[in-house]
């Protein structure tokens, strides 16, 4: 039995937009608020890094890019663009600073998504 996953075009783009909004909201959060939120969680986990990794992985898994080699290139292009934008935004947020390490985490999340897209059944977009 072959599993078929399908989303409407509208639902796929809504999911993509929500993930981008969550990414921008987290990126532009002032450092004091970020530290307070992370302080309430288990301190031994790097919550910010995990959030970035997870968001970039989910963004990379969105079916809005299509399928095949061109989709992988679009996924990488969007991920690099979003990584640069989010790190640039951090330079204007009080107490936040852009870091290459964060961009590496973003790209690692995207790489995981590309791997998962190869091994899992594709999510198709219906018209």
N, C-alpha and C positions, 0 to 999 in steps of 0.2 A: 504494500500500500504506500503510495507516494503522497507526501504531505504537500498541500498547496496553500500558500499564504498569499492573501490578496488584500490590498487597501485601495480605497478610492484615491484619485489624484489629489482631491481636496484634503482628505484626511492625512495623506503623506506630507503635504506642504504645511498643514497646521501643526503636525508633530514636529517637523523641522523648525518652524518658526518658534514654537514654545521652547524647544531646546536651545535655540540661539538666544532667546530672551533670558532664559535661566543663566546661560553662560555670561551674558553681558551684565545681568543683575549681580551675579557673584563677583565678577571682575571689578565692578565699580563700587562695591561695598567698602565703606571706610574701614581702615585697619582696626579701629577700636571695636566696631560692631563684629567684624570677622573674628577677632580674638575672643570676644565675649561668647559668641556662638560656639566656637571651637572649644573654649574653656568649659562649656557645659557638657560637652561630649567626652568620650573616653580620650584622654590626652595622648595616649601612646600611638594613636593612628594619625597619619597625616591627612586630615579630612579635606583640606583644600586641594591637595594633590590628587586624592581619590576622586573628588568631585570633578576636577578637570579631566582626568583620565576617563571617567565614566561618561561625562557629557560628550567628549570627543569620540568615544567609542560608539555611543548611541547616534550621534550625528553621522558618523561614518556608515552606520548600518541603515540609515534612512534610505528608502528606495527611490528618492527623488533624483538620484544621480543616473538611474537607469541600470543596465547590466553590461558586463563585458569589460574589455580593456579601457575603453573610453570612459566608462563610469568610474573605474579605479583612478584614472588620471584626474577626473573632475573631483572626486572625493579628496584626493591629495591636495589639489589646488585650493579647494574650499577650506580644508583644514589648515593649510599654511597661512592662507589669508586671515582666517579667524584667529589663529594663534598670534599673528603679528598685530592684528587689531586689538585683541584683548590685552596683550602685553603693553601696547602703546597707550591704551586707555588707563592702565594702572599707573603710568607715569604722571597722570594728572589727578589721581585720587590721593588725598592726604594719607600719609603713612604707608602707601603701597609703592612697590618698585618693580619694574619689569625685570624678569630673570630668564636667562637662556634655559635654565633647568625646567622652568614651567613650559616652555615651548617644546622641550624634549618629551615631557610628560604628555602634552597634547598630541604630539606626533605618534607616541607609543600607543595611545588610545585609538588613534586612527589606524595604525598598523594592525592592531588587534581586530578592529572592525573589518579591515580588508581580508584578514585571514578567515574570520568567521563567515564573511560573505562567500568565500570560496568553499567552505566545508558544510555550511547549512543550506537548506533549500532556499531559493530566492523568494523574496517578497515581491510580488508583481503589483503594478499599479493598473487598476481598471479604469476605463474611461468614464 
